[in-house]
C-alpha cells in the first residue's frame, strides 16, 4: 500500500514538473515570437534624420519640414493589403494628426522673446524615398505643394516621408527669431539639419542631435558672446584631461608669481590654435582628433613626471606653451561644431569661447591652490605630496594615452596624395608655426625680464633679512 502511495506521489510530482516546464517553454516561445514579430506602432527607430527650412516672408514665417514616417509610429495611417501599403487619397486626417500632434506641438518659435501662436498647416504631402525635393528652400516648397501620389503606387508606410509647410503669423520679417525644437524623442538618435533662409536668399545651416534647446537663428552679438562664454566655461570644467593638465601645473607651483608665466603661456598658446582652427587651418584627416587626444594625454604624463623629478620654473612656461598649442586643437573640436550658432558674429564668438575657458581656469585655480596648500601643510610634506599626487595623475593619464594611441593606430595612416590640397595645408601649418615662433620670442623677452625682476626682489628681501 505504501509503495502504491509513494508511486502515485512520484507520478504526480513528475507531472507537476513537466507541467511547470511546459508552461515555461510556452512563455519563452511566446516571448520569442513577440520579439521576432515586427512592432509597427510602438517601435522606436534607431536613427531619424529630419530636414527643415525656416524663412520669414512678409507677415508670416514659413516652416518646411521633412520627417521620416518611420518616426511617427503612433499615427494611424490608412493602409491596404497585408503588407501595409499607403492609401494616399485617404491620408489627410492622418497627415494632420502627425503634423499637429507629433511634430508642431513639440516646436516653439519665438519672435524676439514672444512665443508665436500655433501655426497653420497650409500644405502636407507624403513623399517617396526616392524624392530629392528638399535640396533647397524653393525645391522643398514646390515639392510639398505638388499633387498627391496616386493610390496605384505601392509604398510601405514606414518607408515614406511626411513633408509639411506650416505658417506662423509674425510682426515683421526683419525681426530676430529663435526656435526650440524638441523632436529628439522621435528616434533613439535624432539628427536635424535646419536651414534658416535670410532675406537676401543666403542660408545659415544648423545641424544638431537630439534637443539642442533654444537656438537663436540670427543672434545679437551679446547673445552669441554669452552663449560661447558659457560654452567655454562649461567645457573646461567638464574636460577631465584639461583639468588634470592644469592640476599638474598647480601641484609644484602654487604662488601667484610662479603661476603667472605658466598660465599665461598656456592661454596664449591654445588661443593661437583656436584661431587657426576657426580659419580652417586644421587637417581634415579623420585620424587628427585621435592624434590630438593622444598628445593631450601625453602632455599630462610628461608634466606629472617632470613634477616628480623636479621643476625648473624658468623653463616650464616654454613646455606649457608647446602643450597649450595641442590643447587648443582639443578645444577647437567642440568649437568647430558650435560655430554654427554664432550667426554673423564669428570673431566675437571665438573670443567669447576663449574668455569662457579662461574664467573656468581661474575658478579651478581659486579652488585647487588652497586645497593643495592645506594638504601639504597638514597631511603630507610638500616634496612627498608632489611626488604622490603626480604619480597618481601619471598613472591615470598613462592608461588614457594607451587607449587613445590604440585607437589612433587603428586608422589608415598611409601618406597623403601630393596634390594642391596637401601643399595648401602645408603652407597653413608653416604659417601657424611661424606665428607661434614669433609669439614665443616675444614672450621670451617679456618673461626674461619678469624672472630677472623676481630674482632682484628676492635678493633685496634677503639683504633686508641680513640687515
C-alpha positions in Angstrom: 0.0 0.0 0.0 2.8 2.4 1.0 4.6 1.5 -2.2 1.5 2.4 -4.2 1.1 5.7 -2.5 4.7 6.6 -3.0 4.4 5.6 -6.6 1.4 7.9 -7.1 3.2 10.8 -5.4 6.2 10.3 -7.7 3.9 10.3 -10.7 2.1 13.4 -9.6 5.4 15.2 -8.9 6.7 14.2 -12.3 3.5 15.5 -13.9 3.8 18.8 -11.9 7.4 19.3 -13.0 6.6 18.6 -16.7 3.6 20.9 -16.4 5.7 23.8 -15.0 8.4 23.1 -17.6 5.8 23.2 -20.4 4.5 26.5 -19.1 8.0 27.9 -19.0 8.7 26.7 -22.6 5.4 28.2 -23.8 6.1 31.5 -22.2 9.6 31.6 -23.7 8.2 30.7 -27.2 5.6 33.5 -26.9 8.2 36.0 -25.8 10.5 34.9 -28.7 7.7 35.2 -31.2 6.8 38.6 -29.8 10.3 39.8 -30.2 10.7 38.4 -33.6 7.5 39.8 -35.0 7.5 43.5 -36.2 6.2 46.0 -33.7 4.6 48.5 -36.1 3.0 51.2 -33.8 5.3 51.2 -30.8 8.7 50.6 -32.3 11.2 53.5 -32.0 13.6 53.7 -34.9 17.3 53.7 -34.3 18.2 56.8 -36.3 15.9 59.6 -37.6 17.1 62.3 -39.9 15.0 65.5 -40.2 15.3 68.3 -42.8 13.8 71.7 -42.1 13.8 75.2 -43.6 12.7 78.4 -41.8 12.1 81.6 -43.7 10.3 84.8 -42.8 8.3 86.4 -45.6 6.2 89.5 -45.1 3.9 88.9 -42.1 4.4 85.2 -41.9 7.2 82.8 -41.1 7.3 79.5 -43.1 8.5 76.3 -41.6 9.1 73.5 -44.1 9.9 70.0 -42.7 10.6 66.6 -44.0 10.3 63.8 -41.4 10.6 60.0 -42.0 7.2 58.3 -41.4 9.1 55.6 -39.6 9.4 58.1 -36.7 5.6 58.5 -36.3 4.6 55.1 -35.3 1.6 56.3 -33.2 -0.2 57.7 -36.3 -2.9 55.5 -37.8 -2.2 55.6 -41.5 -4.8 54.3 -44.0 -3.4 51.0 -45.3 -4.3 48.4 -47.9 -3.1 44.8 -48.2 -1.3 42.6 -45.8 2.0 44.3 -46.3 0.6 47.7 -45.4 0.7 49.9 -48.5 -0.5 53.5 -48.0 -3.8 54.8 -49.4 -2.6 58.3 -50.3 -6.1 59.7 -51.1 -7.4 58.8 -47.6 -4.4 60.1 -45.6 -5.5 63.7 -45.0 -6.6 63.1 -41.4 -3.5 61.0 -40.6 -1.2 63.7 -42.0 -2.9 66.4 -39.9 -2.6 64.2 -36.8 1.1 63.7 -37.5 1.8 67.4 -38.3 0.0 68.9 -35.3 0.2 66.3 -32.6 3.6 64.6 -33.3 5.6 67.5 -34.8 4.4 71.0 -34.3 3.3 70.7 -30.7 7.0 69.8 -29.9 8.3 73.0 -31.6 8.3 76.5 -30.2 9.3 79.5 -32.3 9.9 83.0 -30.9 9.9 86.4 -32.5 12.2 88.3 -30.2 11.1 87.0 -26.8 7.5 86.5 -27.8 6.2 82.9 -28.4 4.5 82.7 -31.8 0.9 81.5 -32.0 0.0 77.9 -33.0 0.8 77.6 -36.7 -1.4 76.6 -39.6 -0.5 73.7 -41.8 -1.0 75.1 -45.3 0.3 72.1 -47.2 1.3 68.5 -46.5 2.3 65.6 -48.6 3.7 62.1 -48.4 6.9 61.7 -50.5 8.6 58.6 -51.8 12.0 57.5 -50.5 13.5 58.4 -53.9 12.3 62.0 -53.8 15.1 64.6 -53.6 12.9 67.7 -53.3 14.5 69.1 -50.1 17.8 70.1 -51.6 16.9 73.9 -51.2 14.1 76.0 -50.0 12.4 76.6 -53.3 12.5 73.0 -54.3 11.1 72.0 -50.9 8.3 74.5 -51.3 7.4 73.1 -54.7 7.6 69.5 -53.5 5.2 70.0 -50.6 2.7 71.8 -52.9 2.8 69.2 -55.6 -0.1 66.8 -56.3 -0.8 63.8 -54.1 0.7 60.5 -55.2 -1.7 58.1 -56.9 -3.1 55.1 -54.9 -1.7 52.8 -57.7 1.8 53.4 -56.2 2.9 50.8 -53.7 4.6 52.4 -50.7 5.1 50.6 -47.4 4.0 53.2 -44.8 7.3 53.1 -42.8 9.4 53.9 -45.8 7.9 57.3 -46.9 8.5 60.9 -45.8 5.9 63.4 -44.5 6.5 66.9 -45.9 4.7 69.8 -44.3 4.5 73.5 -44.7 3.4 75.4 -41.5 3.0 79.2 -41.4 3.2 81.4 -38.3 1.9 85.0 -38.1 4.7 87.4 -37.3 5.1 91.2 -36.9 8.0 91.7 -39.3 10.3 89.6 -41.4 13.2 91.8 -40.1 12.7 90.5 -36.5 15.1 88.1 -34.9 13.8 84.6 -34.5 14.7 81.6 -32.3 13.4 78.1 -32.3 13.2 75.4 -29.6 12.7 72.1 -31.3 12.0 69.1 -29.1 12.0 66.3 -31.6 14.7 64.2 -30.0 12.3 61.5 -28.9 11.3 60.6 -32.5 14.3 58.2 -32.6 17.0 56.8 -30.4 19.2 59.3 -32.2 17.5 62.2 -34.0 19.7 64.3 -36.3 18.2 67.6 -37.6 19.6 69.8 -40.4 17.8 73.1 -40.2 18.5 75.9 -42.7 17.5 79.5 -41.9 16.9 81.4 -45.1 17.8 85.1 -44.9 16.0 87.9 -46.8 18.8 88.0 -49.4 18.5 84.3 -50.1 21.6 83.2 -48.2 21.2 80.2 -45.9 22.5 79.6 -42.4 22.7 75.9 -41.6 22.3 74.4 -38.2 23.0 70.7 -37.5 22.3 69.1 -34.1 21.5 65.8 -32.5 18.5 65.5 -30.1 17.1 68.5 -28.4 19.5 71.5 -28.7 17.5 73.9 -26.5 16.6 77.3 -27.8 18.6 78.2 -30.9 18.9 81.8 -32.0 18.6 81.8 -35.7 20.1 85.3 -36.1 21.5 86.2 -32.6 22.6 89.6 -31.4 26.3 89.9 -30.7 25.7 89.9 -26.9 23.6 86.7 -27.2 26.3 85.0 -29.2 29.0 86.1 -26.8 27.1 85.0 -23.7 26.4 81.6 -25.3 30.0 81.0 -26.2 31.3 82.2 -22.8 29.0 79.7 -21.2 30.2 77.0 -23.6 33.9 77.6 -22.9 33.3 77.8 -19.2 31.4 74.5 -19.1 33.8 72.8 -21.5 36.9 73.4 -19.3 35.1 72.2 -16.2 33.8 69.1 -18.0 37.1 68.2 -19.7 38.8 65.8 -17.3 42.0 65.8 -19.4 42.3 69.6 -19.4 41.6 69.7 -15.7 44.3 67.1 -15.0 46.8 69.1 -17.0 46.0 72.3 -15.0 46.3 70.2 -11.8 49.8 69.1 -12.9 50.7 72.8 -13.3 49.4 73.7 -9.9 51.0 70.9 -7.8 54.6 72.3 -7.6 53.7 76.0 -8.4 51.1 77.4 -6.0 52.1 81.1 -5.6 50.8 83.8 -8.0 54.3 84.9 -9.2 55.2 81.3 -10.2 51.8 80.7 -11.9 51.6 83.9 -14.0 54.1 82.9 -16.7 52.8 79.3 -16.9 49.1 80.1 -17.1 49.7 83.0 -19.5 51.7 80.8 -21.9 49.1 78.1 -21.8 46.4 80.7 -22.5 48.2 82.4 -25.4 49.1 79.0 -27.0 45.6 77.5 -27.0 44.2 80.8 -28.2 46.5 80.6 -31.3 45.4 77.1 -32.3 41.7 78.0 -31.6 42.0 80.9 -34.1 43.8 78.7 -36.6 41.0 76.1 -36.3 38.4 78.8 -36.9 40.3 79.8 -40.0 40.2 76.2 -41.2 43.9 75.5 -40.6 43.2 72.1 -39.3 43.8 68.8 -41.1 40.6 67.2 -42.4 42.0 63.7 -41.9 39.8 61.5 -39.7 42.7 60.5 -37.6 43.7 64.0 -36.5 41.3 64.3 -33.5 42.5 60.9 -32.2 46.1 62.1 -32.5 45.4 65.3 -30.6 43.6 63.3 -27.8 46.7 61.1 -27.5 49.0 64.0 -27.3 46.9 65.6 -24.6 47.2 62.5 -22.5 50.9 62.5 -23.2 51.2 66.1 -22.0 49.7 65.1 -18.7 52.1 62.2 -18.3 55.1 64.4 -19.1 54.1 67.2 -16.7 53.5 64.6 -13.9 56.9 63.0 -14.5 58.5 66.4 -14.5 56.9 67.2 -11.2 58.3 64.0 -9.7 61.9 64.7 -10.9 61.8 68.4 -10.2 60.6 71.6 -12.0 62.7 74.5 -13.3 60.3 77.4 -13.2 62.3 79.5 -15.7 61.7 76.9 -18.4 58.4 75.3 -17.6 56.4 78.0 -19.3 58.0 77.0 -22.6 56.9 73.4 -22.3 53.5 74.6 -21.3 53.3 76.8 -24.4 54.0 73.8 -26.6 51.4 71.6 -25.0 49.0 74.6 -25.0 49.1 74.5 -28.8 47.9 70.9 -28.6 45.2 71.6 -26.1 43.9 74.4 -28.3 43.2 71.9 -31.0 41.3 69.8 -28.4 39.2 72.9 -27.6 38.6 73.6 -31.3 36.8 70.3 -31.9 33.9 71.3 -29.8 34.1 74.9 -31.0 34.0 73.9 -34.7 30.7 72.1 -34.1 29.3 75.0 -32.2 30.3 77.9 -34.5 27.0 77.3 -36.4 25.2 79.0 -33.5 27.4 82.2 -33.8 25.3 83.8 -36.6 27.3 86.6 -38.2 29.4 87.1 -35.1 32.2 84.5 -35.7 35.1 86.5 -34.3 33.2 87.7 -31.2 32.0 84.1 -30.5 35.6 82.8 -30.9 36.9 85.4 -28.4 34.0 84.7 -26.1 34.6 81.0 -26.1 38.3 81.6 -25.2 37.2 84.0 -22.5 34.9 81.3 -21.0 37.8 78.9 -20.9 39.9 81.4 -19.0 37.1 82.0 -16.5 36.9 78.3 -15.9 40.7 78.1 -15.4 40.6 80.9 -12.9 37.9 79.2 -11.0 40.0 76.0 -10.9 43.0 78.0 -9.7 41.0 79.6 -6.9 39.6 76.3 -5.7 42.5 73.9 -6.1 45.5 76.0 -5.0 44.3 76.5 -1.4 43.3 72.8 -1.1 46.8 71.7 -2.3 48.4 74.1 0.1 46.4 72.8 3.1 47.1 69.2 2.1 50.8 69.8 2.0 50.7 71.7 5.3 48.6 69.2 7.4 48.6 65.8 5.5 51.9 65.2 3.6 55.2 67.0 3.5 55.4 69.2 0.3 58.0 67.2 -1.6 56.4 63.8 -0.7 53.0 65.3 -1.6 54.2 66.5 -5.0 55.5 63.0 -5.8 52.5 61.1 -4.6 49.9 63.3 -6.4 52.0 63.5 -9.6 52.4 59.7 -9.6 48.6 59.2 -9.3 48.0 61.6 -12.1 50.6 60.0 -14.3 49.2 56.5 -13.7 45.7 57.7 -14.7 46.9 59.6 -17.8 49.1 56.7 -18.9 46.1 54.5 -19.4 44.3 57.2 -21.3 47.3 57.5 -23.6 47.5 53.8 -24.2 43.8 53.6 -25.1 43.9 56.7 -27.4 47.1 55.6 -29.1 45.5 52.2 -29.8 42.5 54.0 -31.5 44.9 56.3 -33.4 47.0 53.5 -34.9 43.8 51.7 -35.9 43.3 54.3 -38.7 44.9 54.1 -42.1 48.0 56.2 -41.8 49.1 56.0 -45.4 50.9 59.0 -46.9 48.5 61.6 -48.4 48.4 62.4 -52.1 50.9 65.2 -53.0 48.2 67.4 -54.6 47.4 71.1 -54.2 45.3 70.4 -51.1 48.4 68.9 -49.4 50.6 71.8 -50.2 47.9 74.3 -49.2 47.7 72.6 -45.8 51.4 72.5 -45.5 51.6 76.3 -46.1 49.0 76.8 -43.5 50.9 74.7 -40.9 54.1 76.7 -41.8 52.3 79.9 -41.2 51.0 78.7 -37.9 54.5 77.6 -36.8 55.9 80.9 -37.8 53.2 82.7 -35.9 53.8 80.5 -32.8 57.5 81.1 -33.1 57.1 84.8 -33.2 54.8 84.8 -30.2 57.2 82.6 -28.3 60.1 85.0 -29.0 58.1 88.0 -27.7 57.1 86.0 -24.6 60.7 85.1 -24.0 61.7 88.7 -23.9 58.9 89.6 -21.5 59.4 86.6 -19.1 63.2 87.0 -19.0 62.6 90.5 -17.6 59.9 89.1 -15.3 62.2 86.4 -13.8 65.0 88.9 -13.5 62.8 91.3 -11.5 61.8 88.3 -9.3 65.4 87.4 -8.6 66.3 91.0 -7.8 63.3 91.3 -5.4 64.3 88.1 -3.7 67.9 89.4 -3.3 66.5 92.6 -1.8 64.4 90.7 0.7 67.4 88.5 1.7 69.5 91.7 2.2 66.8 93.2 4.4 66.7 90.0 6.4 70.5 90.0 6.9 70.5 93.6 8.0 
